[in-house]
Amino acid sequence: MAMLLGACASSGAGGSVDRLGTGAPTVAGVNPVTPSGGSVNARIAPTSGPEGSAGRLALKTYQDWWQAQADAFGRTDSDGIALETYSSGKALADTLLGLRQLHDTKLVMAGAPRNSAAVTAVDLKADPRTAVIEDCLDVSDWRRVDAVTKAEREPVGRVNRYVATASLRWFQARWLIYDFKREADRTC
């Protein structure tokens, strides 16, 4: 569950597309987060050429992964199988564990997370190819609720906005998120 509720690396003011940041919401119907106090991204990946194309595909995978999470965590009957389309390894294992823990406590997530992601690195010479995405995740409108009564069940002291980093690898002609790290001590 903790895996699900954290991530945040900004693409700077407004998350502009020209820096491979999210120009559109990653979760349908939700606006991207505007990071506070400047960009958390020290560097932004190239926006043109093969690296730019790869970065855009990696960012799309990341956005789709968050949409799949919002869907899976919002339903009591989800097994999270759709998450395998976008993630593997530790990222997938942590997310599925969070989903199971949520279901074991008879909770679901209501609302939607907001983020403002940017590709910070693309390495097309690595084997396998790799990409890194930083995101500023805002979960203030994505709440744990009782699956039946819909009463909120948020933990005391929950951090609502913070930085996260997703690491992706190219596998069988697609990007997969294999690691996702939250930095709850870094707000954005």
C-alpha positions as CSV (number, residue, x, y, z in Angstrom):
1,M,0.0,0.0,0.0
2,A,2.8,2.4,0.8
3,M,4.2,1.7,-2.7
4,L,1.0,3.1,-4.2
5,L,0.8,6.3,-2.2
6,G,4.0,8.0,-3.1
7,A,5.9,9.6,-5.8
8,C,6.7,13.0,-7.0
9,A,9.3,14.5,-9.3
10,S,8.4,17.6,-11.1
11,S,9.0,18.6,-14.6
12,G,9.2,22.2,-13.6
13,A,6.5,24.8,-13.9
14,G,3.5,23.4,-15.6
15,G,5.2,20.1,-16.6
16,S,5.9,21.3,-20.1
17,V,5.9,18.8,-22.9
18,D,9.0,20.3,-24.5
19,R,11.1,18.8,-21.7
20,L,9.4,15.4,-21.9
21,G,7.2,16.2,-19.0
22,T,3.6,15.4,-18.8
23,G,1.7,17.9,-20.8
24,A,-1.6,16.1,-20.1
25,P,-2.9,14.4,-17.0
26,T,-1.6,11.0,-16.3
27,V,-4.8,9.9,-14.8
28,A,-7.9,10.8,-16.9
29,G,-9.7,13.9,-15.8
30,V,-7.1,15.1,-13.4
31,N,-4.8,18.1,-13.9
32,P,-1.0,17.6,-13.5
33,V,0.5,18.9,-10.3
34,T,2.4,22.2,-10.4
35,P,5.5,21.6,-8.3
36,S,6.2,24.0,-5.5
37,G,9.5,25.8,-5.1
38,G,11.0,25.0,-8.4
39,S,11.9,21.9,-10.3
40,V,13.1,18.7,-8.6
41,N,14.6,17.6,-11.9
42,A,18.2,18.6,-12.1
43,R,18.4,17.4,-15.7
44,I,15.9,16.6,-18.4
45,A,16.5,14.0,-21.1
46,P,16.8,15.0,-24.8
47,T,13.5,15.8,-26.4
48,S,14.4,15.0,-30.0
49,G,15.9,12.2,-32.0
50,P,15.8,8.6,-30.9
51,E,16.3,9.5,-27.2
52,G,13.3,11.9,-27.4
53,S,11.1,9.2,-29.0
54,A,12.1,6.6,-26.5
55,G,11.5,9.1,-23.7
56,R,8.0,9.8,-24.9
57,L,7.2,6.1,-25.1
58,A,8.6,5.6,-21.5
59,L,6.5,8.5,-20.2
60,K,3.4,7.0,-21.9
61,T,4.1,3.7,-20.2
62,Y,4.4,5.5,-16.8
63,Q,1.2,7.4,-17.4
64,D,-0.6,4.2,-18.3
65,W,0.8,2.4,-15.2
66,W,-0.7,5.1,-13.0
67,Q,-4.1,4.8,-14.8
68,A,-4.0,1.0,-14.3
69,Q,-3.2,1.5,-10.6
70,A,-6.0,4.0,-10.1
71,D,-8.4,1.5,-11.7
72,A,-7.1,-1.6,-9.8
73,F,-7.0,0.1,-6.4
74,G,-10.5,1.6,-6.9
75,R,-12.2,-1.8,-7.2
76,T,-12.6,-4.7,-4.7
77,D,-12.6,-7.3,-7.4
78,S,-9.3,-6.4,-9.1
79,D,-6.4,-8.8,-9.1
80,G,-4.1,-6.2,-10.6
81,I,-3.3,-8.3,-13.7
82,A,-3.4,-5.2,-15.9
83,L,-0.3,-3.9,-14.0
84,E,1.8,-6.6,-15.6
85,T,1.4,-4.7,-18.9
86,Y,3.4,-1.8,-17.5
87,S,5.6,-3.1,-14.7
88,S,7.8,-6.0,-13.6
89,G,10.2,-6.9,-10.8
90,K,10.1,-4.9,-7.6
91,A,7.7,-2.3,-9.0
92,L,5.1,-4.9,-9.9
93,A,5.6,-6.9,-6.7
94,D,5.3,-3.9,-4.4
95,T,2.2,-2.7,-6.2
96,L,0.5,-6.1,-6.1
97,L,1.4,-6.4,-2.4
98,G,-0.2,-2.9,-1.8
99,L,-3.3,-4.0,-3.6
100,R,-3.6,-7.2,-1.6
101,Q,-3.1,-5.3,1.7
102,L,-5.8,-2.8,0.7
103,H,-8.2,-5.6,-0.1
104,D,-7.4,-7.6,3.1
105,T,-8.5,-4.5,5.1
106,K,-11.7,-4.1,3.0
107,L,-10.6,-0.8,1.6
108,V,-10.4,0.7,-1.9
109,M,-9.0,4.0,-3.2
110,A,-11.4,6.7,-4.1
111,G,-10.6,9.7,-6.3
112,A,-7.4,9.9,-8.3
113,P,-3.7,10.7,-7.9
114,R,-2.2,13.6,-9.7
115,N,1.3,13.8,-11.0
116,S,3.7,15.8,-13.1
117,A,6.3,13.5,-14.5
118,A,9.4,14.1,-16.6
119,V,11.9,11.9,-18.2
120,T,15.4,12.6,-16.8
121,A,17.5,10.0,-18.5
122,V,17.4,7.7,-21.5
123,D,20.2,5.3,-22.4
124,L,19.7,3.6,-25.7
125,K,23.2,2.0,-25.6
126,A,22.6,0.1,-22.4
127,D,21.5,-3.6,-22.7
128,P,18.7,-3.5,-22.0
129,R,17.8,0.1,-22.8
130,T,16.9,2.2,-19.8
131,A,15.0,5.3,-18.9
132,V,14.4,7.2,-15.6
133,I,11.3,9.3,-14.8
134,E,10.9,11.7,-11.9
135,D,7.5,12.6,-10.7
136,C,5.7,14.8,-8.3
137,L,2.9,12.7,-6.9
138,D,-0.1,14.4,-5.2
139,V,-2.4,11.8,-3.5
140,S,-4.4,14.4,-1.5
141,D,-7.5,13.6,-3.7
142,W,-6.8,9.9,-3.7
143,R,-8.1,8.5,-0.4
144,R,-8.5,5.1,1.3
145,V,-12.1,4.4,1.9
146,D,-14.2,1.6,3.3
147,A,-15.2,-0.6,0.3
148,V,-18.9,-0.7,1.6
149,T,-19.6,2.5,3.5
150,K,-17.1,4.7,1.6
151,A,-16.0,6.2,4.9
152,E,-12.5,7.6,4.8
153,R,-9.8,5.5,6.5
154,E,-6.7,7.6,6.0
155,P,-3.7,7.1,8.3
156,V,-2.7,9.9,10.6
157,G,0.3,11.8,9.3
158,R,-0.1,10.7,5.7
159,V,2.3,12.6,3.3
160,N,0.2,13.8,0.3
161,R,2.9,15.2,-2.1
162,Y,6.4,14.0,-2.6
163,V,9.1,13.1,-5.2
164,A,9.4,9.6,-6.7
165,T,11.7,8.0,-9.3
166,A,10.6,5.3,-11.7
167,S,13.3,3.2,-13.5
168,L,12.3,1.5,-16.8
169,R,13.8,-1.1,-19.0
170,W,13.1,-2.0,-22.6
171,F,11.8,-5.6,-22.7
172,Q,10.2,-7.4,-25.6
173,A,9.6,-4.2,-27.6
174,R,8.1,-2.2,-24.8
175,W,9.1,-0.2,-21.7
176,L,8.5,-1.8,-18.3
177,I,8.8,0.0,-14.9
178,Y,11.0,-2.3,-12.8
179,D,11.7,0.0,-9.8
180,F,9.8,2.7,-8.2
181,K,11.2,4.7,-5.3
182,R,9.3,7.2,-3.2
183,E,11.1,10.1,-1.4
184,A,8.5,11.0,1.1
185,D,11.0,13.4,2.8
186,R,11.2,15.5,-0.4
187,T,8.1,17.5,-1.0
188,C,7.4,19.1,-4.4
